[in-house]
Amino acid sequence: MSANKEQKMIKDRPSFPAIKTQMAPGPELSVVMPCYNECEGIESVIREWGAFLSEESVSFELIVINDGSTDGTGRILDRLRRLLPELRVVHQLRTGHGKALRRGYEVARGQFILQVDSNGRYEPSDFVRMWEKRQNFDLILAHRTHRLDSMLRRAICTLLCKIACYFFGVRLSDPNVPFRLFSKERAETIFEKLPNNVISTNLLTSLMIQKHAPDRVLELPVPFRLRPRGKVTLSLLGYAKLCLIHLAELTRLRFAMTS
């Protein structure tokens, strides 16, 4: 076949409209729940939150970051995700709470992100008050009332938060609270400024959003209930050491931002 005839056949070949592929829209809410060795209570917590959000008719996904659990938590999560379509599970080697949170935030597809710990210490019904105010604020923090930790543990946490707020020149009652709702768009602008290996994810997110948009942060009083099952995996000494690491990291990053 001559080159001219081949070109004519290609030219005369009927054209078809391009097929456009569309990504399925993400849910409105991504619940990010880091966990470590929570085999005794993780199933009940996941089912409680899933049932509650379904009853509230919220479009959601529940992302559980299994941060290197060694007690069978991973097997429970794998079983549950075959039963619950909204559940997404990420297994990873142990990196610590802050880095596990960052991983969850990065894979979240929702317009809003709710962070809640896997220990069952927060009532799902308290989420409603946060959700109702989501359009007016970039970050909604649950200010823990009736906190049931030991007096020494509370004192260490309070001191860390006061020093952190002083460093960043902001005023927040509980910037490290693990129960918070925020706009993913706003959080992404913060994460772009943070190194990937930071462990002070909660603190830095709260402090930086408050510093740059103080009128877009709200603290709501929320009670702190007893852990239904399981036990605290971090000793008081370990918690104190972790707070010192947080303090050193915050100091380093704060001076790096001003230099």
C-alpha positions as CSV (number, residue, x, y, z in Angstrom):
1,M,0.0,0.0,0.0
2,S,1.4,3.4,-1.0
3,A,2.0,6.0,1.6
4,N,-0.6,8.4,0.1
5,K,-3.4,5.7,0.3
6,E,-2.4,4.9,3.9
7,Q,-2.6,8.5,4.9
8,K,-6.0,8.9,3.2
9,M,-7.4,5.8,5.1
10,I,-6.2,7.3,8.4
11,K,-7.8,10.7,7.5
12,D,-11.1,9.1,6.5
13,R,-11.3,6.9,9.6
14,P,-14.3,7.9,11.7
15,S,-13.4,9.6,14.9
16,F,-15.0,8.9,18.2
17,P,-15.3,11.2,21.2
18,A,-12.8,10.7,23.9
19,I,-14.0,8.7,26.9
20,K,-13.8,10.8,30.0
21,T,-13.1,9.0,33.2
22,Q,-14.2,10.6,36.4
23,M,-12.9,9.8,39.8
24,A,-15.5,8.9,42.3
25,P,-16.1,11.8,44.7
26,G,-14.6,11.5,48.1
27,P,-16.6,11.5,51.3
28,E,-17.3,14.8,53.1
29,L,-15.6,13.5,56.3
30,S,-12.5,11.4,56.9
31,V,-12.2,10.0,60.4
32,V,-8.5,9.4,61.2
33,M,-7.9,7.0,64.1
34,P,-4.3,5.9,64.9
35,C,-4.0,2.8,67.1
36,Y,-1.3,0.8,68.8
37,N,-2.1,-2.5,70.7
38,E,-5.8,-1.9,71.1
39,C,-7.1,-5.4,70.5
40,E,-9.3,-5.4,73.5
41,G,-11.4,-2.3,72.5
42,I,-10.7,-1.4,68.9
43,E,-13.6,-3.3,67.4
44,S,-16.2,-1.7,69.7
45,V,-14.8,1.8,69.1
46,I,-14.9,1.4,65.3
47,R,-18.4,-0.1,65.3
48,E,-19.6,2.7,67.6
49,W,-18.3,5.5,65.4
50,G,-19.4,3.8,62.2
51,A,-23.0,3.2,63.4
52,F,-23.2,6.8,64.8
53,L,-22.0,8.5,61.6
54,S,-24.3,6.3,59.5
55,E,-27.3,7.3,61.6
56,E,-26.3,11.0,61.2
57,S,-26.3,10.5,57.4
58,V,-22.7,11.8,57.2
59,S,-20.8,10.8,54.1
60,F,-17.6,9.4,55.7
61,E,-14.6,7.1,55.6
62,L,-12.9,5.7,58.7
63,I,-9.1,5.4,58.4
64,V,-7.4,3.4,61.0
65,I,-3.6,3.6,61.1
66,N,-2.3,0.4,62.7
67,D,1.1,1.7,64.0
68,G,3.0,-1.5,64.4
69,S,0.6,-3.3,66.8
70,T,1.9,-6.6,68.2
71,D,-1.2,-7.9,70.0
72,G,-3.5,-9.0,67.2
73,T,-5.0,-5.6,66.5
74,G,-4.0,-5.9,62.8
75,R,-6.0,-9.2,62.4
76,I,-9.1,-7.6,63.9
77,L,-8.8,-4.6,61.6
78,D,-8.4,-6.9,58.5
79,R,-11.6,-8.8,59.5
80,L,-13.5,-5.6,60.1
81,R,-12.7,-4.0,56.8
82,R,-14.2,-6.9,55.0
83,L,-17.4,-6.2,56.9
84,L,-17.5,-2.4,57.0
85,P,-17.3,-0.7,53.5
86,E,-16.4,2.7,55.1
87,L,-13.4,1.3,56.9
88,R,-9.9,1.8,55.4
89,V,-6.9,0.2,57.2
90,V,-3.2,1.2,56.9
91,H,-0.7,-1.1,58.4
92,Q,2.8,0.3,59.1
93,L,5.8,-0.3,61.2
94,R,5.9,1.5,64.6
95,T,6.6,5.2,64.0
96,G,4.8,6.8,66.9
97,H,1.5,8.7,67.3
98,G,2.4,11.9,65.6
99,K,3.8,10.3,62.4
100,A,0.8,7.9,62.3
101,L,-1.5,10.9,62.4
102,R,0.4,12.5,59.5
103,R,0.1,9.3,57.5
104,G,-3.7,9.3,58.1
105,Y,-4.1,12.9,57.1
106,E,-2.2,12.4,53.9
107,V,-4.4,9.5,52.7
108,A,-7.6,11.1,53.8
109,R,-10.0,12.0,50.9
110,G,-12.6,14.0,52.8
111,Q,-13.1,17.7,52.8
112,F,-13.0,17.7,56.6
113,I,-10.9,15.5,58.9
114,L,-11.9,14.3,62.3
115,Q,-9.1,13.0,64.5
116,V,-10.1,10.7,67.3
117,D,-8.0,8.3,69.4
118,S,-8.8,4.6,69.4
119,N,-9.2,4.3,73.2
120,G,-12.9,5.2,73.3
121,R,-12.5,8.2,75.6
122,Y,-14.8,10.5,73.5
123,E,-18.5,10.2,72.9
124,P,-19.4,10.2,69.2
125,S,-22.4,12.4,70.1
126,D,-20.0,15.2,71.0
127,F,-18.9,15.3,67.4
128,V,-22.3,16.8,66.4
129,R,-21.5,20.2,68.0
130,M,-18.2,20.3,66.1
131,W,-19.8,19.2,62.8
132,E,-22.5,21.9,63.0
133,K,-19.8,24.6,63.1
134,R,-17.5,23.2,60.4
135,Q,-18.2,25.9,57.8
136,N,-17.3,28.8,60.2
137,F,-14.0,27.5,61.4
138,D,-10.8,25.9,60.0
139,L,-10.0,24.1,63.2
140,I,-12.3,23.0,66.1
141,L,-10.6,21.6,69.2
142,A,-12.3,19.7,72.0
143,H,-11.3,21.3,75.2
144,R,-11.1,18.4,77.6
145,T,-13.2,18.8,80.8
146,H,-13.4,16.3,83.7
147,R,-10.1,14.8,82.5
148,L,-9.5,11.5,84.2
149,D,-5.8,11.1,83.9
150,S,-3.6,11.3,87.0
151,M,-2.8,14.7,88.5
152,L,0.9,14.4,87.5
153,R,0.1,13.5,84.0
154,R,-2.3,16.4,83.6
155,A,0.3,18.7,85.1
156,I,2.9,17.6,82.6
157,C,0.5,18.1,79.7
158,T,-0.6,21.5,80.9
159,L,3.0,22.7,81.3
160,L,3.9,21.5,77.8
161,C,0.9,23.2,76.2
162,K,1.5,26.5,78.0
163,I,5.2,26.6,77.0
164,A,4.2,25.7,73.4
165,C,1.6,28.5,73.2
166,Y,4.2,30.9,74.7
167,F,6.7,30.0,72.0
168,F,4.2,30.7,69.2
169,G,2.6,33.7,70.8
170,V,-0.9,32.2,70.8
171,R,-3.6,31.4,73.5
172,L,-5.2,27.9,73.4
173,S,-6.4,25.8,76.4
174,D,-5.7,22.4,74.9
175,P,-3.7,22.5,71.6
176,N,-2.6,18.9,71.9
177,V,-6.1,17.4,72.2
178,P,-6.6,14.2,70.2
179,F,-10.2,15.0,69.3
180,R,-10.4,17.7,66.6
181,L,-12.2,18.6,63.4
182,F,-10.5,20.6,60.7
183,S,-10.5,21.6,57.1
184,K,-8.2,19.4,55.1
185,E,-7.4,22.4,52.8
186,R,-6.2,24.5,55.7
187,A,-4.2,21.7,57.2
188,E,-2.4,21.0,53.9
189,T,-1.1,24.5,53.8
190,I,0.4,23.8,57.3
191,F,1.9,20.5,56.4
192,E,3.7,22.0,53.4
193,K,5.7,24.0,56.0
194,L,6.6,21.1,58.3
195,P,9.3,18.4,57.9
196,N,7.9,14.9,57.3
197,N,9.5,13.5,60.4
198,V,7.9,15.7,63.0
199,I,6.2,14.0,65.9
200,S,4.4,17.1,67.3
201,T,1.7,16.9,64.6
202,N,-1.2,17.9,66.9
203,L,0.6,20.7,68.6
204,L,2.1,22.2,65.5
205,T,-1.2,22.1,63.5
206,S,-3.1,23.8,66.3
207,L,-0.4,26.5,67.0
208,M,0.2,27.4,63.4
209,I,-3.4,27.6,62.4
210,Q,-4.2,29.7,65.5
211,K,-1.2,32.0,64.7
212,H,-2.1,32.6,61.1
213,A,-6.0,32.6,61.4
214,P,-6.9,33.1,65.1
215,D,-10.6,33.9,64.2
216,R,-10.9,30.5,62.5
217,V,-10.1,28.4,65.5
218,L,-12.7,27.3,68.1
219,E,-12.4,25.4,71.3
220,L,-15.5,23.5,72.5
221,P,-15.7,22.0,76.0
222,V,-16.0,18.2,75.8
223,P,-16.0,15.6,78.6
224,F,-13.3,13.0,78.8
225,R,-14.8,9.5,79.6
226,L,-13.1,6.5,81.1
227,R,-11.3,4.1,78.7
228,P,-13.9,1.3,78.2
229,R,-11.4,-1.4,77.6
230,G,-7.7,-2.0,77.3
231,K,-4.9,-0.1,79.1
232,V,-2.7,2.8,78.6
233,T,0.4,1.8,76.6
234,L,2.6,4.7,77.6
235,S,3.9,4.9,81.2
236,L,4.1,8.1,83.1
237,L,7.9,8.2,82.7
238,G,7.5,7.5,79.0
239,Y,4.9,10.3,78.7
240,A,7.3,12.7,80.5
241,K,10.1,11.8,78.1
242,L,7.8,12.2,75.1
243,C,6.8,15.7,76.3
244,L,10.5,16.7,76.5
245,I,11.0,15.5,72.9
246,H,7.9,17.5,71.9
247,L,9.4,20.6,73.6
248,A,12.8,20.2,72.0
249,E,11.2,19.8,68.6
250,L,8.9,22.8,69.0
251,T,11.8,24.9,70.1
252,R,13.9,23.9,67.1
253,L,11.1,24.5,64.6
254,R,10.1,27.8,66.1
255,F,13.6,29.3,65.9
256,A,13.9,27.8,62.4
257,M,10.8,29.7,61.3
258,T,12.1,33.0,62.6
259,S,15.6,32.7,61.2
